[in-house]
Structure formats: structure tokens, C-alpha cells
Amino acid sequence: MSDILKQILDSKRIEVATARQMRSEAELLREARSRKDIRGFSRAIEDKIAQGKPAVIAEIKKASPSRGVIRADFHPADIATSYACHGAACLSVLTDVQYFQGGYDHLRQARAACTLPVLRKDFLIDPYQVIHARALGADCVLLIAAALEPARLRELEAVAIDLGMDVLVEIHDRSELDAALTLQTPLLGINNRNLRTFQTRLETTLELLSDVPAGKRVVTESGILQPSDVDRMREHGVQAFLVGEAFMRTEDPGTALHQLFFERP
């Protein structure tokens, strides 16, 4: 595990312990169960692909530990609206405050601004965080195989399913794939960025494809920067994409999304 990932996870343990002191899990669970506004995240991806289009999970992210501030002029609702108008299937919203300058209100604002399903993008290590995701309005949660033991992966997935949410499980190598395949979710994110070295290789997705069984929907993450990258993935049967930083650095993220995925000569 990389030093930065270990540092983030250590911070999350403190964050969860502090949150529990401020609000009980039972109270949070009541709020999560009271919400009846779930949007089908996996279904939105499949609907877009059924139309013959790439399914884009468009990310809303202000900063990252490795890149610093990515977008200083940051308005989640405006970004979400732009994405929705330009063909995104779903949204991904960073909620980590300490390392990504995210926030819970970012998710609330983005979801309120459009009808797209929303993924809570964070480092989830405890059922409390999964429950909190639904209380915030998330329709899907990210589980990172590099950060969780297989038993904990299954535990957090069970909590998400019980609350009606979808799960995107993220992997980077074969050992993480084996752990991910013990889950029920069809959504399998392959991160082309190594969380240990931060090197990005599109070959990471392509090299793992042959080991992915039928019934799983591969979502390629990181490193999709130009139309030829999209074409390369689609030629190999990858139809779902999670992209953020490439859009966040542009004046209008939705226009950038459309140019990358939907404008062809």
C-alpha cells in the first residue's frame, strides 16, 4: 500500500470515529432509509450503452493530493448541469475534504441540479460511511479493493445493497480482481492509475479484460484524454468510462465531455 493511500485510510478512521461521536449510526440509518429518491446508477450506464453510446461517469473534483487544485472556479451544480446537458450517464462526486477539497454539499448540490444518478467518490472503510452516502443522496458508492480486505468489501457491499444503492468496485491488478469477483455488483472499475506509483497506463484495463467474466460491466478509469483513447477502449469492448480531471481543467466541463466522447469527424 502506498504511503499516501495508507495516510488517507488512517485519516478516514479518525474521521469516522469523530462522526460517530457527533451522530449515531442508528440515527443516520433512519435518515438513509427515509429517502425514497434512489436513481439507478447501473441501469443508467446500461441504458446509455443500449443506445450505442459510451456511458460516461463524469467526475466533479476540485483537487487531488498529487495535482493540487485542479479547478479553482468550482461550482458543483453548474458542472453537474453541464455534464447532464452534454451526454453524461452518471456523475461521480468527490466528498473527501482533507485530500481532495471535496465536501458533502458538493454531492447534494450536484444531485439537486440534474436527474443523473450520483456516485459518492471517497475512501470508504466503514459501514457508517456507506449509510452516510445514502443519507446524502448517493445512488452508488465506490469500494476500492486496494484499501479493503475481501471480507470488508463484502460487508460494505451488503450495506449498500440493503439501502438500494449500486456499488462500483475498483481494482488495479489481478489479485484485486479476484477479491472484487467475490462481490455481487456487475460494475467493475479498472483504474489505469496505480495508487502506489501514480503511473497511468491504459494497458492496465486492456491486460485485465481477458480475466473478467461475462456479466461484469467494466468501467475504465483514469488516463482517457483524447478520442483515440475512447476508440481504443471501445474497440476492445469497454463501453463505460469514469473521467474527471480532463474535464475539470477546461472552461466548460460538459463541452469537453461532448468533444471527447461524442464529436467525431
N, C-alpha and C positions, 0 to 999 in steps of 0.2 A: 504494500500500500504506500502511495506517495506521501511525503511529508505534508503537503497541502491538504490532501484528502483526509489524512489522519487528524490534522489540525481542525478541519471543518467538522468532522464527526465528533471530536472531543467537545467542540463548541456547541454542537447540537444537543449533546447530553445535558449540558448545563442549561441550555435554552429550554429544553423540555421540563427539566426539574423546576425551573423558575416558573414556567407557565402553569404547571400543576399546582403550585402554591397559590397562584392568583385565581385559578378557576379549576374546579374539579372535573375529572373525566366524565363523571355521571351527568353533570350539568351540560357539558359540551356535547355529550351524546344526545341529550334531549333536544338541543338546538339542531344538531345534524339531522336527526330523524324527523324533525318538524318540517324540514324543507321538502317540498314536493316538486321541485323545478329541475330535476335531473335532465340533462341533454345527452343523447347517445354519442359518445366520443368515437368509439369503434365503428358504430353504424355510419357516422358522418364520413369517415375515411372510406368505408366500403361503398357508400353511395357515390362518392366522387369518382372512385376507380371504375365503378359500373358504368359511369358516363364516358369512360375512355380517357379520363383526365388524371394527371398526377394529383395525389392527395397531399396537400401541404399543411403541415402543422407549423404555423407561423409564430415565431417566438417574440415575446416582449421582454427585453432585458436591457437594463441601464448600464451595467458594468460587469466585469469579471475579475477574478484575482490575478489572472495572467495579463490582461489587456488594460486594466484600469477602467476609467469611464469611457463607455462606448458611445453613449448618446446623452449629451448634457441637456438638450431640449427634449425633455421626456414627459409625455402626456399619454398614459396608457389608454384612455378612452379614445383619443384621436387615432392612435396607432391601431387599435382593435377595429375601429370603423373602417380605416383604410384597408386593412387586411381583408375584412369581410367583403368590401366592395370590389376587391381585385382577385377573388377566387380561392381564398384560403378555405380549407376544410375544417380546421380547428385552430385553436390558439394554445400556446404554451406561455405561462407567465411565471417569471422568477419571483419567488417570495422570500428568498434568503436575504436578510438585511445586512449582516456583518460582512459578507464577502462579495455579494453581487449588487448591493444597494437596492435590493428588491423590497417588497412590502406587501402586507396583506391587502391593503387598499388597492394596490395595483391590480390584483386579481378581481376584486369587487368591481372596480371601475371598468376594466376591460370587458368583463362579462355583461355588465349592465348596458354597455354601449352597442351590443350586437346580439345576434342569436346563435353564434357559434359555440360549440362545446369548448370547455377550457380545461387544460391540464395544469395542475399545480406542480411547478418545477422547483424542487427543493431536495434536500438530503434527508429523507425520511428514515428514521431508525426505530420509531416507537408507535404503537397503535394510537396514542394521543394525537400525533401529528396527522394521521390518516383521518381520524374523526374530525379534527380541526379543518382539514381540507374540505370536507363536505359542508361543514358549518359555514365556511367562507363562500361556498357555492361551486367548488370544483366538481367537475364531471369525471375526472380521471386523475390518477396520481402516478408519479414516476417512482419506480423502485430500482435502485442501482445495485446490480449484483456484486460489484466490486466492494460495496460498502456493507453488505449484509450476508450473514450466514444463510444457507438454504432454508433452515427451519424458520428463521425470522422472515425471510422472503415470503414463505407460505403463510405465516401468521398475518403479516400486514396485508397480503392479498385477500385473505379471508375477511378481514375487517372492511376493506374497500368494497368487496362484492356484497357483503351484508348491507352496506349503505347504498347500494345501487350504482357504485362507480365502476368505471373501467380501470384497467391497470396497463401501463406501458412499462415493461421490464427492460432495463438497459444492460447491455453486455459489451465486452470488447474482445474477448478471446474464447477459445474452445471450452476451457474449464468453467467460465462464467455461463456459457451457453448451456452446458449440462445442468447447472443449477437452475437456470431460467426455464428449462424444459420441464421442470417438476411443477410449474405453475399452470393454472388453468387458462390464463389470458392468451388470446391469439396475437396480441401486439408485442412484437419483439424488436426493440430498438437496438441497432448496432452502431455504436459510437466510433466513428473513424478517428476520433482524438483519444490518444492514450492518456488516461488520467494520471499515469505515473510519470510520463516523459513530456506530455502535451504535444507530441508529434502527431500530425494528422495525415492519414493515408486512406484514400478511397478504397484501396485494395483490401482494407480490413473487412468491409462489407462483402466484397466480391469473394474473398477467400473463405468466408464462413457460410456462404449461401448453400453450398452442397451438403452441409451438415444440418441444415434447417429442415425439419419435417414438413410434410404437407399439412395445411390447416393453420399455419402461423403466418401472420402478416408482418413482413419485415419493414421496419422504418429505418431508413439510413439517416444518421445524424452527424453533423459537422462536416465541413470541407466542401459543401456543394456551393460553388462560387460562380459558375458560368453554365450557359445552356448545354455545352458539351458534356459537363458532369451529369446533368439531368438525363441527357440522351444515353449516356453510357450506362447509368443505373437502370433505366427503363428497358434497354436492350437485354439486360440480364434478368428482367422480371421484377425489379424493385420499383414499386409504384407509389410508395409513401415516403415522405421526406420531412425531417424536422430541421428548419433553417431559421436562424435568428440574426447572428452578427452581421451577415452580409446585407441584411435589410436595415438593421439599426443604424448603420453608418451613412445611409442615404437620406436625402431630403424628405422623400415620401416613401415609407416602407412598403405600402401597398403597391405603388407603381413599380418598385424594384422587384417585388414578388411576381407581378404580371410579366415583366420583361424577362425574368429568369425562367419562368415556367410555361408561359402561355404565348409569348411572341416568338414566331418562327418566320424565317424568310418566305 
